[in-house]
Amino acid sequence: MLAEHRRIGALVDALRAAGPAARTAADARALQVLFEEHVEKENGLLLPLLAGAPDVSLAGLLGGMHELLGGGEDEEAASGEGGGCGGTCGCGGSDGTDVPELDVRDVPHSLRHATVFGALEAVPAGRAMVLVAPHDPLPLLRQIEGRHPGVFAVDYRERGPEAWRLLFTRR
């Protein structure tokens, strides 16, 4: 669980760095998946054990949660000012026509598919992204088609041996 806390912190730091839109969306999705799994463990395993311990006060343990999680409201969000893309997302990026590239070769295998799903969800209709994978991602392609039938056109740009580059275009 401590390793998960460190990974969550690293993903939050990656989001703060706000790199390319596809990578940021992928990091956000990976953070969401990891956080959901982590909370499930805490709620399903840890809290029941603590609740059953007669010498532990859950109210005492959880008393500072609002301060830890709430903090102050972000000034930019409160002011309603927009992000760098011209919208209100606060991404700091541009809304150019560049095709973002998501290289998942260094993403841990356990998070790789969730990372790609998150990035693809961020691709608007008529736009595209390039996925760089360490192998031919046939199982991933089946999962994507199962989740989003007919939504993405896929075009192989490179077929190994070091990397597979696929262009995903949202129809």
Backbone as CSV, one residue per row, in Angstrom:
resi,resn,N_x,N_y,N_z,CA_x,CA_y,CA_z,C_x,C_y,C_z
1,MET,0.829,-1.185,0.000,0.000,0.000,0.000,0.880,1.258,0.000
2,LEU,2.008,1.187,0.682,2.898,2.351,0.671,3.458,2.600,-0.727
3,ALA,3.756,1.523,-1.444,4.237,1.681,-2.821,3.158,2.329,-3.685
4,GLU,1.899,1.981,-3.434,0.805,2.608,-4.175,0.719,4.094,-3.851
5,HIS,0.927,4.453,-2.594,0.927,5.872,-2.220,2.021,6.615,-2.986
6,ARG,3.193,6.001,-3.082,4.289,6.643,-3.819,3.941,6.769,-5.303
7,ARG,3.337,5.729,-5.879,2.959,5.768,-7.302,1.879,6.821,-7.537
8,ILE,0.918,6.918,-6.627,-0.124,7.944,-6.747,0.524,9.327,-6.714
9,GLY,1.454,9.524,-5.788,2.160,10.804,-5.712,2.922,11.112,-6.985
10,ALA,3.564,10.096,-7.554,4.315,10.295,-8.801,3.381,10.660,-9.950
11,LEU,2.213,10.033,-10.002,1.252,10.357,-11.060,0.692,11.766,-10.882
12,VAL,0.454,12.163,-9.650,-0.010,13.533,-9.397,1.063,14.524,-9.841
13,ASP,2.320,14.230,-9.539,3.410,15.104,-9.978,3.481,15.175,-11.500
14,ALA,3.266,14.033,-12.159,3.278,14.016,-13.625,2.154,14.885,-14.180
15,LEU,0.996,14.853,-13.532,-0.116,15.696,-13.981,0.195,17.171,-13.763
16,ARG,0.859,17.478,-12.668,1.230,18.875,-12.411,2.184,19.391,-13.480
17,ALA,3.038,18.509,-13.998,3.991,18.910,-15.031,3.288,19.184,-16.359
18,ALA,2.098,18.633,-16.551,1.238,18.878,-17.721,2.014,18.884,-19.027
19,GLY,2.464,17.711,-19.422,3.148,17.564,-20.699,2.151,17.522,-21.840
20,PRO,2.453,16.742,-22.875,1.537,16.643,-24.015,0.157,16.145,-23.566
21,ALA,-0.865,16.600,-24.247,-2.243,16.303,-23.843,-2.507,14.806,-23.733
22,ALA,-2.040,14.026,-24.683,-2.296,12.580,-24.645,-1.618,11.949,-23.437
23,ARG,-0.407,12.364,-23.150,0.311,11.806,-22.006,-0.363,12.225,-20.701
24,THR,-0.808,13.473,-20.633,-1.483,13.959,-19.436,-2.788,13.201,-19.219
25,ALA,-3.545,12.993,-20.293,-4.790,12.230,-20.177,-4.499,10.797,-19.750
26,ALA,-3.439,10.240,-20.283,-3.063,8.877,-19.920,-2.659,8.800,-18.451
27,ASP,-1.867,9.775,-18.002,-1.472,9.804,-16.593,-2.692,9.972,-15.695
28,ALA,-3.637,10.798,-16.131,-4.854,11.008,-15.340,-5.655,9.716,-15.231
29,ARG,-5.769,8.996,-16.329,-6.510,7.731,-16.305,-5.787,6.703,-15.437
30,ALA,-4.471,6.642,-15.561,-3.703,5.711,-14.727,-3.878,6.060,-13.254
31,LEU,-3.870,7.351,-12.944,-4.085,7.789,-11.567,-5.472,7.377,-11.092
32,GLN,-6.469,7.557,-11.935,-7.832,7.188,-11.562,-7.928,5.698,-11.255
33,VAL,-7.375,4.865,-12.126,-7.442,3.414,-11.934,-6.709,3.007,-10.661
34,LEU,-5.502,3.515,-10.487,-4.722,3.170,-9.302,-5.410,3.654,-8.034
35,PHE,-5.928,4.875,-8.067,-6.588,5.425,-6.888,-7.837,4.620,-6.533
36,GLU,-8.634,4.252,-7.542,-9.839,3.457,-7.280,-9.483,2.110,-6.655
37,GLU,-8.448,1.463,-7.185,-8.021,0.183,-6.619,-7.507,0.363,-5.192
38,HIS,-6.773,1.430,-4.976,-6.209,1.699,-3.656,-7.316,1.965,-2.630
39,VAL,-8.278,2.787,-3.003,-9.388,3.090,-2.089,-10.187,1.826,-1.793
40,GLU,-10.360,0.988,-2.804,-11.080,-0.275,-2.591,-10.358,-1.141,-1.554
41,LYS,-9.037,-1.181,-1.631,-8.260,-1.937,-0.642,-8.404,-1.324,0.749
42,GLU,-8.275,-0.003,0.808,-8.394,0.648,2.115,-9.774,0.422,2.717
43,ASN,-10.813,0.603,1.894,-12.176,0.449,2.403,-12.543,-1.003,2.670
44,GLY,-12.026,-1.916,1.848,-12.403,-3.321,1.982,-11.537,-4.118,2.933
45,LEU,-10.299,-3.701,3.113,-9.379,-4.467,3.956,-8.954,-3.717,5.213
46,LEU,-8.435,-2.539,5.018,-7.829,-1.808,6.124,-8.859,-1.243,7.105
47,LEU,-9.845,-0.526,6.594,-10.824,0.089,7.495,-11.625,-0.938,8.302
48,PRO,-12.052,-2.063,7.720,-12.742,-3.054,8.563,-11.867,-3.580,9.704
49,LEU,-10.580,-3.760,9.440,-9.678,-4.201,10.511,-9.569,-3.140,11.598
50,LEU,-9.435,-1.895,11.167,-9.338,-0.810,12.146,-10.644,-0.635,12.909
51,ALA,-11.761,-0.774,12.205,-13.065,-0.622,12.863,-13.287,-1.718,13.904
52,GLY,-12.714,-2.882,13.669,-12.874,-3.990,14.608,-11.927,-3.936,15.788
53,ALA,-10.958,-3.059,15.737,-9.991,-2.946,16.837,-10.570,-2.040,17.918
54,PRO,-10.746,-2.557,19.132,-11.390,-1.768,20.185,-10.594,-0.537,20.615
55,ASP,-9.299,-0.542,20.400,-8.479,0.583,20.859,-8.209,1.624,19.767
56,VAL,-8.911,1.513,18.619,-8.703,2.447,17.510,-9.966,3.267,17.296
57,SER,-9.796,4.574,17.181,-10.914,5.474,16.902,-10.869,5.877,15.432
58,LEU,-11.840,5.391,14.648,-11.890,5.784,13.238,-12.115,7.284,13.100
59,ALA,-12.947,7.839,13.963,-13.187,9.285,13.918,-11.879,10.039,14.134
60,GLY,-11.071,9.557,15.040,-9.781,10.189,15.288,-8.842,10.059,14.100
61,LEU,-8.847,8.876,13.477,-7.988,8.652,12.312,-8.405,9.505,11.119
62,LEU,-9.708,9.640,10.927,-10.218,10.338,9.748,-10.511,11.811,10.008
63,GLY,-10.259,12.272,11.208,-10.588,13.644,11.585,-9.951,14.713,10.721
64,GLY,-8.753,14.506,10.251,-8.067,15.528,9.469,-8.202,15.368,7.967
65,MET,-9.102,14.511,7.515,-9.213,14.240,6.080,-9.581,15.473,5.259
66,HIS,-10.494,16.302,5.762,-10.894,17.479,4.984,-9.716,18.421,4.770
67,GLU,-8.921,18.596,5.794,-7.761,19.469,5.654,-6.744,18.873,4.687
68,LEU,-6.559,17.549,4.770,-5.602,16.895,3.883,-6.052,16.924,2.431
69,LEU,-7.326,16.686,2.202,-7.828,16.550,0.836,-8.410,17.830,0.269
70,GLY,-8.955,18.675,1.122,-9.656,19.853,0.629,-8.735,20.961,0.207
71,GLY,-7.979,21.483,1.115,-7.105,22.608,0.815,-7.904,23.802,0.337
72,GLY,-7.216,24.792,-0.196,-7.881,25.976,-0.721,-8.300,25.773,-2.149
73,GLU,-9.243,26.568,-2.588,-9.705,26.487,-3.969,-8.664,27.120,-4.875
74,ASP,-8.402,26.489,-5.985,-7.429,26.996,-6.940,-7.875,28.367,-7.447
75,GLU,-6.981,29.350,-7.385,-7.350,30.714,-7.750,-7.780,30.826,-9.201
76,GLU,-7.076,30.143,-10.103,-7.449,30.226,-11.517,-8.825,29.634,-11.742
77,ALA,-9.100,28.481,-11.101,-10.412,27.856,-11.257,-11.492,28.755,-10.678
78,ALA,-11.191,29.385,-9.545,-12.177,30.250,-8.911,-12.455,31.487,-9.754
79,SER,-11.447,31.961,-10.470,-11.633,33.169,-11.266,-12.340,32.889,-12.574
80,GLY,-12.421,31.600,-12.955,-13.074,31.249,-14.212,-12.197,31.483,-15.422
81,GLU,-10.917,31.790,-15.206,-10.025,32.015,-16.332,-9.736,30.706,-17.028
82,GLY,-9.485,30.786,-18.317,-9.306,29.586,-19.113,-7.894,29.065,-19.116
83,GLY,-7.744,27.936,-19.785,-6.444,27.313,-19.917,-5.728,27.798,-21.157
84,GLY,-4.559,27.266,-21.382,-3.740,27.682,-22.506,-4.272,27.254,-23.853
85,CYS,-5.226,26.324,-23.885,-5.749,25.854,-25.164,-6.901,26.717,-25.651
86,GLY,-7.249,27.731,-24.891,-8.357,28.587,-25.278,-9.654,28.191,-24.605
87,GLY,-9.664,27.064,-23.937,-10.852,26.608,-23.221,-10.716,26.907,-21.749
88,THR,-11.437,26.171,-20.956,-11.382,26.386,-19.513,-10.772,25.199,-18.788
89,CYS,-10.061,24.356,-19.502,-9.546,23.142,-18.872,-8.325,23.400,-17.999
90,GLY,-7.618,24.479,-18.223,-6.441,24.764,-17.416,-5.231,23.926,-17.776
91,CYS,-5.226,23.339,-18.962,-4.137,22.432,-19.321,-2.834,23.150,-19.626
92,GLY,-2.923,24.404,-20.014,-1.717,25.136,-20.359,-1.197,24.808,-21.741
93,GLY,-1.887,23.963,-22.472,-1.448,23.565,-23.804,-2.116,24.377,-24.885
94,SER,-1.908,23.956,-26.097,-2.525,24.646,-27.219,-3.543,23.732,-27.862
95,ASP,-4.370,24.307,-28.694,-5.372,23.523,-29.401,-4.941,23.371,-30.855
96,GLY,-3.651,23.144,-31.053,-3.106,23.022,-32.398,-3.532,21.732,-33.065
97,THR,-3.045,21.537,-34.264,-3.442,20.363,-35.033,-2.399,19.257,-34.957
98,ASP,-1.414,19.378,-34.081,-0.411,18.333,-33.927,-1.073,17.042,-33.484
99,VAL,-0.548,15.932,-33.977,-1.037,14.627,-33.540,-0.170,14.202,-32.360
100,PRO,-0.757,14.111,-31.175,0.040,13.724,-30.009,0.473,12.269,-30.102
101,GLU,1.607,11.984,-29.486,2.149,10.631,-29.475,2.245,10.167,-28.031
102,LEU,1.681,8.998,-27.768,1.746,8.396,-26.442,2.651,7.176,-26.519
103,ASP,3.805,7.271,-25.877,4.768,6.171,-25.853,4.586,5.419,-24.540
104,VAL,4.047,4.210,-24.626,3.758,3.440,-23.414,4.818,2.375,-23.132
105,ARG,5.925,2.433,-23.835,6.953,1.411,-23.626,7.512,1.436,-22.213
106,ASP,7.514,2.602,-21.569,8.040,2.697,-20.208,6.949,2.675,-19.140
107,VAL,5.701,2.578,-19.553,4.596,2.520,-18.596,4.539,1.102,-18.035
108,PRO,4.442,0.952,-16.713,4.357,-0.401,-16.143,3.224,-1.196,-16.794
109,HIS,3.494,-2.457,-17.064,2.531,-3.296,-17.777,1.156,-3.284,-17.117
110,SER,1.124,-3.266,-15.797,-0.158,-3.313,-15.088,-1.005,-2.065,-15.322
111,LEU,-0.395,-0.980,-15.767,-1.123,0.268,-16.007,-1.240,0.617,-17.488
112,ARG,-0.601,-0.161,-18.336,-0.475,0.220,-19.742,-1.823,0.357,-20.448
113,HIS,-2.697,-0.632,-20.333,-3.974,-0.558,-21.049,-4.834,0.586,-20.520
114,ALA,-4.869,0.748,-19.205,-5.647,1.848,-18.628,-5.115,3.195,-19.105
115,THR,-3.815,3.286,-19.260,-3.203,4.514,-19.750,-3.679,4.818,-21.168
116,VAL,-3.688,3.801,-22.003,-4.128,3.987,-23.391,-5.618,4.330,-23.434
117,PHE,-6.426,3.634,-22.628,-7.863,3.933,-22.606,-8.098,5.393,-22.237
118,GLY,-7.386,5.866,-21.231,-7.541,7.257,-20.808,-7.153,8.235,-21.897
119,ALA,-6.068,7.940,-22.584,-5.626,8.830,-23.662,-6.633,8.835,-24.805
120,LEU,-7.138,7.667,-25.164,-8.099,7.593,-26.271,-9.401,8.316,-25.932
121,GLU,-9.798,8.264,-24.681,-11.020,8.966,-24.282,-10.878,10.473,-24.466
122,ALA,-9.650,10.967,-24.451,-9.409,12.404,-24.590,-9.308,12.853,-26.046
123,VAL,-9.297,11.913,-26.981,-9.174,12.274,-28.396,-10.546,12.706,-28.913
124,PRO,-10.672,13.954,-29.369,-11.968,14.416,-29.884,-12.279,13.819,-31.261
125,ALA,-13.532,13.847,-31.639,-13.955,13.354,-32.953,-13.191,14.088,-34.050
126,GLY,-12.727,13.322,-35.019,-11.986,13.899,-36.130,-10.510,14.105,-35.857
127,ARG,-10.077,13.854,-34.647,-8.668,14.029,-34.276,-8.034,12.664,-34.074
128,ALA,-6.726,12.665,-33.862,-5.994,11.403,-33.787,-4.905,11.470,-32.732
129,MET,-4.369,10.308,-32.431,-3.174,10.196,-31.596,-2.388,8.989,-32.072
130,VAL,-1.095,9.036,-31.835,-0.218,7.925,-32.182,0.139,7.194,-30.894
131,LEU,0.011,5.884,-30.930,0.412,5.036,-29.814,1.717,4.355,-30.190
132,VAL,2.693,4.416,-29.290,3.957,3.707,-29.478,3.990,2.597,-28.436
133,ALA,4.037,1.357,-28.906,3.974,0.193,-28.020,5.219,-0.674,-28.198
134,PRO,5.546,-1.478,-27.173,6.730,-2.335,-27.254,6.496,-3.629,-28.034
135,HIS,5.245,-3.878,-28.430,4.897,-5.087,-29.187,3.625,-4.786,-29.967
136,ASP,3.253,-5.692,-30.848,2.012,-5.516,-31.597,0.850,-5.637,-30.610
137,PRO,0.083,-4.567,-30.408,-0.924,-4.558,-29.341,-2.272,-5.167,-29.744
138,LEU,-2.250,-6.359,-30.302,-3.496,-6.982,-30.755,-4.524,-7.168,-29.638
139,PRO,-4.133,-7.648,-28.446,-5.141,-7.761,-27.376,-5.744,-6.402,-27.004
140,LEU,-4.915,-5.377,-26.981,-5.399,-4.031,-26.683,-6.381,-3.564,-27.754
141,LEU,-6.065,-3.830,-29.007,-6.964,-3.428,-30.093,-8.330,-4.097,-29.947
142,ARG,-8.335,-5.368,-29.548,-9.614,-6.056,-29.324,-10.379,-5.413,-28.172
143,GLN,-9.661,-5.044,-27.114,-10.322,-4.397,-25.976,-10.893,-3.034,-26.376
144,ILE,-10.141,-2.282,-27.140,-10.614,-0.960,-27.575,-11.860,-1.109,-28.432
145,GLU,-11.834,-2.048,-29.351,-13.003,-2.260,-30.212,-14.199,-2.736,-29.384
146,GLY,-13.943,-3.537,-28.365,-15.027,-3.983,-27.492,-15.631,-2.845,-26.686
147,ARG,-14.799,-1.922,-26.254,-15.272,-0.772,-25.469,-15.910,0.297,-26.347
148,HIS,-15.337,0.497,-27.532,-15.770,1.580,-28.426,-15.933,1.031,-29.844
149,PRO,-16.944,0.207,-30.086,-17.082,-0.416,-31.410,-17.181,0.616,-32.533
150,GLY,-16.266,0.495,-33.489,-16.299,1.345,-34.671,-15.921,2.794,-34.459
151,VAL,-15.462,3.151,-33.273,-15.170,4.563,-32.977,-13.811,4.987,-33.516
152,PHE,-12.832,4.080,-33.498,-11.476,4.445,-33.898,-11.047,3.700,-35.153
153,ALA,-10.473,4.448,-36.081,-9.777,3.841,-37.214,-8.328,3.669,-36.772
154,VAL,-7.741,2.520,-37.090,-6.371,2.234,-36.666,-5.516,1.998,-37.901
155,ASP,-4.378,2.686,-37.938,-3.456,2.565,-39.061,-2.051,2.343,-38.506
156,TYR,-1.458,1.200,-38.853,-0.088,0.928,-38.413,0.864,1.846,-39.165
157,ARG,1.705,2.575,-38.433,2.720,3.440,-39.020,4.092,2.777,-38.982
158,GLU,4.292,1.881,-38.010,5.560,1.156,-37.870,5.252,-0.177,-37.205
159,ARG,5.900,-1.245,-37.695,5.668,-2.588,-37.153,6.983,-3.205,-36.677
160,GLY,7.424,-2.794,-35.498,8.556,-3.401,-34.817,9.870,-3.295,-35.552
161,PRO,10.889,-3.953,-35.071,10.885,-4.829,-33.904,11.026,-4.088,-32.571
162,GLU,11.505,-2.849,-32.601,11.689,-2.105,-31.352,10.408,-1.422,-30.888
163,ALA,9.609,-0.977,-31.843,8.391,-0.244,-31.496,7.333,-0.463,-32.565
164,TRP,6.106,-0.422,-32.121,4.958,-0.440,-33.022,4.286,0.915,-32.863
165,ARG,4.087,1.605,-33.973,3.417,2.911,-33.957,2.091,2.765,-34.678
166,LEU,1.024,3.120,-33.964,-0.316,3.015,-34.525,-0.997,4.373,-34.426
167,LEU,-1.619,4.772,-35.506,-2.386,6.012,-35.524,-3.842,5.659,-35.243
168,PHE,-4.384,6.227,-34.171,-5.790,6.054,-33.816,-6.515,7.341,-34.188
169,THR,-7.505,7.240,-35.058,-8.300,8.403,-35.438,-9.732,8.170,-34.987
170,ARG,-10.238,9.112,-34.192,-11.626,8.997,-33.734,-12.534,9.446,-34.863
171,ARG,-13.479,8.578,-35.205,-14.416,8.880,-36.294,-15.487,9.837,-35.836
